[in-house]
């Protein structure tokens, strides 16, 4: 059983979305992480390090590095951040479209307002373990709140 209590432990300082903090994550395995707005509001749970047949081929850093870039293309997390937090700040302002501008604003928002905690799993079935844990956290299992952006509804 994987202990994920550190994902919500307020005594553990959350990491900022920077390349330096991502580099602190071990180089192999799978990861589950929780994202907080202004270090307090639980908004997202995610996983990474799923590709690769063996645990040593899985890269737990890649997903967080992708989020840190703020690039919307192919990154559901960045899409959520742009749609729910960045675009609303532009409503009612004069906006002139500039290529890459929204991605730049998204990157700034992620790097200044968001932080994360993570748990790395380094077992042969790490990809399956983090997938299961993600679904459980999204559903509000284990007594944790559901994440605002990707929590599941009770059907």
N, CA, C and O of each residue as an XYZ file, in Angstrom:
620
protein
N       0.849     -1.183      0.000
C       0.000      0.000      0.000
C       0.895      1.248      0.000
O       1.810      1.363      0.816
N       0.627      2.158     -0.903
C       1.419      3.382     -1.028
C       0.815      4.481     -0.163
O      -0.369      4.795     -0.290
N       1.614      5.059      0.704
C       1.166      6.151      1.568
C       1.235      7.460      0.789
O       2.312      7.883      0.370
N       0.089      8.096      0.598
C       0.060      9.365     -0.130
C      -0.302     10.544      0.771
O      -0.610     11.628      0.275
N      -0.268     10.346      2.068
C      -0.648     11.416      2.991
C       0.218     12.658      2.822
O      -0.239     13.767      3.101
N       1.455     12.494      2.372
C       2.331     13.659      2.186
C       1.838     14.585      1.075
O       2.243     15.746      1.016
N       0.970     14.087      0.199
C       0.412     14.935     -0.861
C      -0.454     16.055     -0.302
O      -0.683     17.065     -0.967
N      -0.933     15.870      0.925
C      -1.840     16.830      1.544
C      -1.309     17.382      2.867
O      -2.007     18.131      3.551
N      -0.097     17.024      3.223
C       0.491     17.406      4.510
C       0.943     18.872      4.473
O       1.930     19.202      3.815
N       0.224     19.742      5.177
C       0.543     21.171      5.154
C       1.881     21.477      5.825
O       2.411     22.578      5.672
N       2.430     20.517      6.565
C       3.746     20.711      7.165
C       4.859     20.564      6.128
O       5.996     20.971      6.366
N       4.523     19.982      4.984
C       5.493     19.831      3.893
C       5.298     20.990      2.927
O       4.230     21.149      2.337
N       6.321     21.780      2.774
C       6.266     22.932      1.876
C       6.070     22.454      0.437
O       6.858     21.647     -0.056
N       5.029     22.942     -0.241
C       4.851     22.526     -1.633
C       5.940     23.120     -2.530
O       6.518     24.161     -2.219
N       6.204     22.448     -3.632
C       7.231     22.873     -4.586
C       6.626     23.844     -5.589
O       5.454     23.724     -5.948
N       7.413     24.795     -6.036
C       7.013     25.699     -7.103
C       7.262     25.008     -8.437
O       8.121     24.133     -8.545
N       6.514     25.402     -9.435
C       6.697     24.865    -10.779
C       7.883     25.558    -11.435
O       7.733     26.566    -12.126
N       9.060     24.996    -11.203
C      10.289     25.475    -11.837
C      11.066     24.256    -12.304
O      10.864     23.155    -11.793
N      11.948     24.445    -13.267
C      12.764     23.318    -13.727
C      13.655     22.805    -12.612
O      13.937     21.608    -12.554
N      14.108     23.689    -11.718
C      14.969     23.269    -10.606
C      14.216     22.339     -9.652
O      14.774     21.334     -9.211
N      12.962     22.655     -9.327
C      12.223     21.784     -8.403
C      11.890     20.449     -9.063
O      11.879     19.414     -8.396
N      11.620     20.464    -10.360
C      11.349     19.218    -11.063
C      12.600     18.334    -11.072
O      12.494     17.111    -10.983
N      13.762     18.937    -11.178
C      15.024     18.184    -11.201
C      15.276     17.450     -9.880
O      16.069     16.509     -9.847
N      14.617     17.861     -8.789
C      14.769     17.200     -7.488
C      14.058     15.840     -7.442
O      14.355     15.013     -6.581
N      13.135     15.618     -8.356
C      12.369     14.374     -8.381
C      13.284     13.246     -8.864
O      14.061     13.448     -9.797
N      13.208     12.070     -8.252
C      14.043     10.950     -8.708
C      13.883     10.704    -10.206
O      12.827     10.998    -10.766
N      14.909     10.170    -10.863
C      14.919     10.067    -12.320
C      14.117      8.907    -12.918
O      13.995      8.822    -14.140
N      13.577      8.030    -12.104
C      12.793      6.926    -12.675
C      11.632      6.588    -11.767
O      11.616      6.936    -10.586
N      10.663      5.904    -12.342
C       9.470      5.511    -11.606
C       8.256      6.259    -12.122
O       8.300      6.880    -13.184
N       7.180      6.198    -11.367
C       5.942      6.902    -11.683
C       5.657      7.864    -10.532
O       6.217      7.737     -9.443
N       4.780      8.821    -10.794
C       4.524      9.867     -9.808
C       3.035     10.167     -9.730
O       2.318     10.116    -10.730
N       2.588     10.479     -8.528
C       1.276     11.086     -8.325
C       1.557     12.419     -7.647
O       2.411     12.510     -6.764
N       0.834     13.447     -8.065
C       1.082     14.776     -7.498
C      -0.232     15.528     -7.325
O      -1.203     15.299     -8.047
N      -0.234     16.427     -6.352
C      -1.378     17.290     -6.091
C      -0.939     18.725     -6.327
O       0.185     19.104     -5.997
N      -1.834     19.521     -6.902
C      -1.530     20.913     -7.232
C      -2.435     21.826     -6.414
O      -3.629     21.574     -6.250
N      -1.826     22.896     -5.905
C      -2.526     23.834     -5.040
C      -2.414     25.254     -5.584
O      -1.350     25.681     -6.033
N      -3.532     25.977     -5.536
C      -3.559     27.392     -5.883
C      -3.190     28.175     -4.634
O      -3.787     27.991     -3.574
N      -2.213     29.041     -4.766
C      -1.735     29.858     -3.639
C      -1.396     29.009     -2.415
O      -1.601     29.432     -1.278
N      -0.881     27.825     -2.660
C      -0.387     26.879     -1.645
C      -1.468     26.309     -0.740
O      -1.149     25.544      0.170
N      -2.741     26.653     -0.954
C      -3.761     26.172     -0.030
C      -4.956     25.488     -0.682
O      -5.511     24.557     -0.097
N      -5.366     25.909     -1.853
C      -6.584     25.393     -2.461
C      -6.257     24.226     -3.403
O      -5.564     24.406     -4.405
N      -6.755     23.045     -3.076
C      -6.482     21.827     -3.845
C      -7.267     21.878     -5.150
O      -8.497     21.826     -5.143
N      -6.542     21.981     -6.286
C      -7.239     22.132     -7.556
C      -7.053     20.965     -8.525
O      -7.855     20.815     -9.447
N      -6.017     20.131     -8.347
C      -5.722     19.132     -9.384
C      -4.910     17.989     -8.801
O      -4.062     18.191     -7.932
N      -5.182     16.783     -9.292
C      -4.335     15.631     -9.011
C      -3.909     15.062    -10.358
O      -4.721     14.946    -11.276
N      -2.640     14.711    -10.471
C      -2.141     14.179    -11.725
C      -1.141     13.073    -11.505
O      -0.701     12.814    -10.384
N      -0.789     12.422    -12.605
C       0.181     11.338    -12.564
C       1.147     11.489    -13.730
O       0.843     12.160    -14.716
N       2.288     10.873    -13.615
C       3.284     10.876    -14.674
C       4.163      9.653    -14.554
O       4.038      8.867    -13.615
N       5.049      9.502    -15.511
C       5.936      8.345    -15.520
C       5.204      7.075    -15.855
O       5.388      6.052    -15.196
N       4.369      7.134    -16.881
C       3.567      5.969    -17.251
C       4.169      5.193    -18.412
O       3.949      3.988    -18.533
N       4.921      5.867    -19.257
C       5.489      5.212    -20.443
C       6.740      4.424    -20.064
O       7.523      4.851    -19.215
N       6.914      3.297    -20.689
C       8.082      2.454    -20.429
C       7.657      1.133    -19.837
O       6.795      1.074    -18.961
N       8.273      0.076    -20.326
C       7.902     -1.260    -19.847
C       8.435     -1.538    -18.454
O       7.767     -2.199    -17.659
N       9.627     -1.046    -18.146
C      10.171     -1.284    -16.810
C      10.148      0.018    -16.013
O      10.084      1.108    -16.581
N      10.201     -0.113    -14.717
C      10.167      1.056    -13.841
C      11.339      1.998    -14.125
O      11.215      3.211    -13.950
N      12.465      1.450    -14.559
C      13.645      2.272    -14.840
C      13.525      3.050    -16.147
O      14.295      3.980    -16.387
N      12.567      2.677    -16.991
C      12.328      3.395    -18.250
C      11.294      4.507    -18.083
O      11.110      5.308    -18.999
N      10.621      4.576    -16.947
C       9.560      5.566    -16.718
C      10.162      6.848    -16.160
O      11.010      6.813    -15.269
N       9.709      7.987    -16.698
C      10.245      9.284    -16.304
C       9.198     10.077    -15.513
O       8.277     10.638    -16.107
N       9.325     10.131    -14.198
C       8.330     10.842    -13.389
C       8.411     12.371    -13.527
O       7.498     13.078    -13.100
N       9.481     12.873    -14.112
C       9.679     14.325    -14.226
C       8.965     14.934    -15.434
O       8.628     16.118    -15.416
N       8.736     14.151    -16.465
C       8.301     14.712    -17.748
C       6.975     15.468    -17.661
O       6.850     16.546    -18.242
N       5.999     14.936    -16.959
C       4.689     15.590    -16.894
C       4.773     16.938    -16.176
O       4.189     17.918    -16.639
N       5.485     16.998    -15.060
C       5.607     18.267    -14.337
C       6.424     19.283    -15.126
O       6.139     20.480    -15.088
N       7.427     18.809    -15.830
C       8.207     19.707    -16.690
C       7.309     20.287    -17.782
O       7.409     21.468    -18.114
N       6.441     19.458    -18.332
C       5.495     19.910    -19.356
C       4.564     20.981    -18.777
O       4.342     22.011    -19.414
N       4.026     20.754    -17.600
C       3.152     21.736    -16.954
C       3.893     23.055    -16.718
O       3.332     24.130    -16.933
N       5.144     22.973    -16.280
C       5.942     24.158    -15.982
C       6.075     25.061    -17.202
O       6.188     26.279    -17.065
N       6.060     24.470    -18.397
C       6.213     25.254    -19.631
C       5.012     26.145    -19.905
O       5.147     27.178    -20.561
N       3.829     25.757    -19.407
C       2.626     26.531    -19.642
C       2.030     26.353    -21.022
O       1.037     27.003    -21.348
N       2.603     25.497    -21.836
C       2.116     25.313    -23.204
C       0.832     24.497    -23.206
O       0.792     23.377    -22.696
N      -0.200     25.064    -23.779
C      -1.520     24.460    -23.783
C      -1.597     23.219    -24.673
O      -2.305     22.270    -24.337
N      -0.903     23.208    -25.768
C      -1.010     22.129    -26.747
C      -0.641     20.777    -26.142
O       0.497     20.560    -25.726
N      -1.616     19.873    -26.100
C      -1.375     18.520    -25.630
C      -1.287     18.356    -24.124
O      -0.936     17.277    -23.648
N      -1.598     19.400    -23.356
C      -1.476     19.318    -21.901
C      -2.803     19.726    -21.260
O      -3.107     20.914    -21.153
N      -3.582     18.746    -20.839
C      -4.902     19.015    -20.257
C      -4.810     19.935    -19.048
O      -5.675     20.789    -18.856
N      -3.786     19.775    -18.239
C      -3.594     20.636    -17.067
C      -3.472     22.097    -17.497
O      -4.145     22.960    -16.933
N      -2.631     22.386    -18.481
C      -2.454     23.768    -18.946
C      -3.742     24.306    -19.566
O      -4.037     25.495    -19.448
N      -4.505     23.444    -20.222
C      -5.806     23.860    -20.765
C      -6.721     24.285    -19.628
O      -7.350     25.341    -19.700
N      -6.803     23.472    -18.574
C      -7.626     23.829    -17.417
C      -7.185     25.169    -16.816
O      -8.018     26.031    -16.536
N      -5.901     25.333    -16.625
C      -5.395     26.560    -15.997
C      -5.735     27.768    -16.863
O      -6.187     28.796    -16.359
N      -5.517     27.639    -18.160
C      -5.820     28.760    -19.054
C      -7.319     29.061    -19.050
O      -7.712     30.222    -18.934
N      -8.150     28.040    -19.173
C      -9.597     28.243    -19.243
C     -10.197     28.776    -17.943
O     -11.062     29.651    -17.975
N      -9.746     28.255    -16.802
C     -10.383     28.587    -15.530
C      -9.743     29.763    -14.790
O     -10.401     30.409    -13.975
N      -8.474     30.043    -15.062
C      -7.792     31.078    -14.292
C      -7.224     32.216    -15.135
O      -7.277     33.368    -14.703
N      -6.688     31.941    -16.309
C      -6.032     32.978    -17.105
C      -7.037     33.759    -17.946
O      -7.074     34.987    -17.874
N      -7.836     33.079    -18.727
C      -8.777     33.775    -19.609
C      -9.751     34.653    -18.828
O     -10.033     35.766    -19.271
N     -10.278     34.208    -17.687
C     -11.184     35.100    -16.947
C     -10.553     36.449    -16.558
O     -11.265     37.442    -16.408
N      -9.237     36.486    -16.395
C      -8.595     37.772    -16.059
C      -8.568     38.717    -17.250
O      -8.363     39.919    -17.082
N      -8.773     38.190    -18.449
C      -8.741     39.008    -19.659
C     -10.117     39.535    -20.059
O     -10.221     40.447    -20.878
N     -11.163     38.967    -19.485
C     -12.523     39.387    -19.829
C     -12.710     40.833    -19.401
O     -12.409     41.213    -18.270
N     -13.212     41.626    -20.331
C     -13.443     43.042    -20.054
C     -12.225     43.921    -20.288
O     -12.277     45.128    -20.051
N     -11.125     43.328    -20.750
C      -9.937     44.121    -21.055
C      -9.737     44.154    -22.564
O     -10.247     43.297    -23.286
N      -9.006     45.127    -23.024
C      -8.668     45.182    -24.446
C      -7.633     44.093    -24.714
O      -6.556     44.081    -24.118
N      -7.973     43.197    -25.604
C      -7.074     42.085    -25.901
C      -6.753     42.086    -27.380
O      -7.649     42.081    -28.223
N      -5.479     42.091    -27.685
C      -5.011     41.989    -29.057
C      -4.290     40.649    -29.179
O      -3.263     40.438    -28.534
N      -4.821     39.740    -30.002
C      -4.187     38.428    -30.120
C      -2.733     38.525    -30.597
O      -2.421     39.197    -31.580
N      -1.877     37.843    -29.877
C      -0.468     37.738    -30.225
C      -0.100     36.266    -30.088
O      -0.411     35.639    -29.075
N       0.552     35.720    -31.088
C       0.920     34.307    -31.064
C       1.716     33.969    -29.802
O       2.730     34.600    -29.505
N       1.239     32.966    -29.070
C       1.933     32.504    -27.873
C       1.647     33.296    -26.605
O       2.132     32.931    -25.535
N       0.872     34.370    -26.699
C       0.641     35.230    -25.532
C      -0.117     34.502    -24.417
O       0.247     34.619    -23.247
N      -1.160     33.759    -24.767
C      -1.920     33.047    -23.737
C      -1.070     31.968    -23.065
O      -1.184     31.757    -21.857
N      -0.224     31.288    -23.831
C       0.689     30.313    -23.230
C       1.654     31.005    -22.274
O       1.971     30.464    -21.215
N       2.123     32.197    -22.639
C       3.028     32.948    -21.763
C       2.322     33.323    -20.458
O       2.897     33.191    -19.377
N       1.077     33.791    -20.560
C       0.314     34.121    -19.356
C       0.059     32.880    -18.506
O       0.098     32.941    -17.277
N      -0.203     31.756    -19.167
C      -0.438     30.496    -18.450
C       0.823     30.064    -17.715
O       0.753     29.649    -16.558
N       1.962     30.155    -18.368
C       3.239     29.810    -17.728
C       3.478     30.700    -16.512
O       3.869     30.210    -15.453
N       3.248     31.992    -16.657
C       3.439     32.912    -15.528
C       2.524     32.548    -14.367
O       2.951     32.545    -13.212
N       1.260     32.239    -14.671
C       0.309     31.874    -13.630
C       0.763     30.606    -12.913
O       0.780     30.550    -11.684
N       1.130     29.598    -13.687
C       1.560     28.317    -13.106
C       2.785     28.522    -12.220
O       2.848     27.984    -11.114
N       3.749     29.290    -12.694
C       5.001     29.445    -11.951
C       4.893     30.397    -10.762
O       5.729     30.342     -9.859
N       3.889     31.264    -10.740
C       3.779     32.204     -9.620
C       2.672     31.862     -8.629
O       2.772     32.214     -7.453
N       1.613     31.180     -9.082
C       0.463     30.954     -8.205
C       0.250     29.503     -7.799
O      -0.471     29.226     -6.840
N       0.875     28.568     -8.523
C       0.620     27.160     -8.256
C       1.843     26.472     -7.658
O       2.983     26.870     -7.894
N       1.570     25.429     -6.876
C       2.635     24.615     -6.294
C       2.127     23.182     -6.202
O       0.938     22.918     -6.381
N       3.044     22.262     -5.920
C       2.666     20.849     -5.906
C       3.433     20.084     -4.836
O       4.494     20.496     -4.368
N       2.843     18.950     -4.473
C       3.513     17.935     -3.652
C       3.428     16.635     -4.448
O       2.509     16.445     -5.244
N       4.378     15.757     -4.231
C       4.395     14.532     -5.024
C       4.853     13.338     -4.199
O       5.489     13.469     -3.153
N       4.497     12.169     -4.719
C       4.979     10.888     -4.203
C       5.435     10.090     -5.416
O       4.696      9.949     -6.390
N       6.651      9.573     -5.352
C       7.190      8.738     -6.424
C       7.030      7.274     -6.026
O       7.289      6.894     -4.884
N       6.601      6.470     -6.980
C       6.459      5.028     -6.781
C       7.462      4.358     -7.709
O       7.448      4.592     -8.917
N       8.331      3.529     -7.146
C       9.391      2.896     -7.934
C       9.300      1.377     -7.853
O      10.246      0.698     -7.454
N       8.145      0.870     -8.239
C       7.933     -0.573     -8.298
C       7.622     -0.960     -9.743
O       7.328     -0.100    -10.574
N       7.689     -2.250    -10.033
C       7.416     -2.703    -11.395
C       6.015     -2.311    -11.870
O       5.802     -2.085    -13.061
N       5.070     -2.231    -10.944
C       3.692     -1.871    -11.306
C       3.366     -0.412    -10.966
O       2.204     -0.065    -10.756
N       4.396      0.439    -10.914
C       4.198      1.838    -10.501
C       3.170      2.562    -11.356
O       2.410      3.380    -10.837
N       3.128      2.281    -12.653
C       2.160      2.940    -13.529
C       0.728      2.597    -13.127
O      -0.148      3.462    -13.127
N       0.501      1.346    -12.790
C      -0.838      0.911    -12.364
C      -1.183      1.483    -10.989
O      -2.324      1.874    -10.744
N      -0.208      1.529    -10.106
C      -0.429      2.038     -8.754
C      -0.858      3.507     -8.805
O      -1.841      3.879     -8.165
N      -0.138      4.346     -9.553
C      -0.477      5.773     -9.573
C      -1.802      6.025    -10.298
O      -2.535      6.946     -9.937
N      -2.117      5.219    -11.313
C      -3.424      5.364    -11.976
C      -4.562      5.112    -10.981
O      -5.534      5.865    -10.927
N      -4.423      4.051    -10.205
C      -5.453      3.720     -9.208
C      -5.561      4.816     -8.158
O      -6.664      5.237     -7.807
N      -4.428      5.276     -7.658
C      -4.434      6.318     -6.639
C      -5.044      7.612     -7.172
O      -5.787      8.291     -6.462
N      -4.731      7.951     -8.420
C      -5.304      9.168     -9.011
C      -6.829      9.087     -9.040
O      -7.510     10.034     -8.648
N      -7.360      7.965     -9.501
C      -8.827      7.796     -9.547
C      -9.433      7.914     -8.150
O     -10.498      8.509     -7.980
N      -8.759      7.351     -7.157
C      -9.276      7.413     -5.795
C      -9.283      8.851     -5.268
O     -10.261      9.278     -4.655
N      -8.216      9.588     -5.499
C      -8.157     10.980     -5.044
C      -9.179     11.823     -5.808
O      -9.831     12.680     -5.211
N      -9.330     11.599     -7.097
C     -10.328     12.337     -7.876
C     -11.740     12.116     -7.333
O     -12.588     13.005     -7.419
N     -11.986     10.948     -6.783
C     -13.300     10.607     -6.245
C     -13.475     11.048     -4.788
O     -14.555     10.884     -4.219
N     -12.431     11.599     -4.188
C     -12.531     12.031     -2.798
C     -12.372     10.900     -1.805
O     -12.807     11.013     -0.659
N     -11.752      9.807     -2.232
C     -11.543      8.661     -1.343
C     -10.479      8.982     -0.304
O      -9.773      9.984     -0.418
N     -10.371      8.165      0.668
C      -9.359      8.262      1.721
C      -9.512      9.528      2.562
O      -8.576      9.925      3.256
N     -10.675     10.158      2.507
C     -10.938     11.322      3.343
C     -10.399     12.636      2.810
O     -10.471     13.650      3.505
N      -9.866     12.648      1.606
C      -9.347     13.886      1.027
C     -10.432     14.557      0.201
O     -11.328     13.895     -0.322
N     -10.344     15.868      0.089
C     -11.260     16.608     -0.768
C     -11.007     16.261     -2.224
O      -9.903     15.857     -2.588
N     -12.024     16.417     -3.053
C     -11.849     16.232     -4.490
C     -11.167     17.468     -5.065
O     -11.414     18.583     -4.605
N     -10.318     17.279     -6.059
C      -9.698     18.441     -6.694
C     -10.741     19.245     -7.480
O     -11.645     18.673     -8.089
N     -10.608     20.548     -7.462
C     -11.571     21.429     -8.128
C     -11.628     21.180     -9.636
O     -12.716     21.119    -10.208
N     -10.486     21.039    -10.278
C     -10.463     20.971    -11.737
C     -10.697     19.580    -12.321
O     -11.249     19.467    -13.415
N     -10.298     18.530    -11.628
C     -10.472     17.201    -12.223
C     -11.005     16.155    -11.246
O     -10.721     14.964    -11.380
N     -11.767     16.603    -10.280
C     -12.433     15.654     -9.403
C     -13.597     15.002    -10.139
O     -14.151     15.585    -11.071
N     -13.964     13.809     -9.728
C     -15.067     13.120    -10.377
C     -16.358     13.383     -9.627
O     -16.369     13.610     -8.417
N     -17.432     13.344    -10.377
C     -18.752     13.545     -9.773
C     -19.256     12.238     -9.187
O     -18.913     11.153     -9.657
N     -20.072     12.361     -8.159
C     -20.759     11.179     -7.638
C     -21.936     10.908     -8.555
O     -22.809     11.761     -8.716
N     -21.967      9.748     -9.147
C     -23.051      9.402    -10.099
C     -24.197      8.771     -9.369
O     -25.199      8.412     -9.987
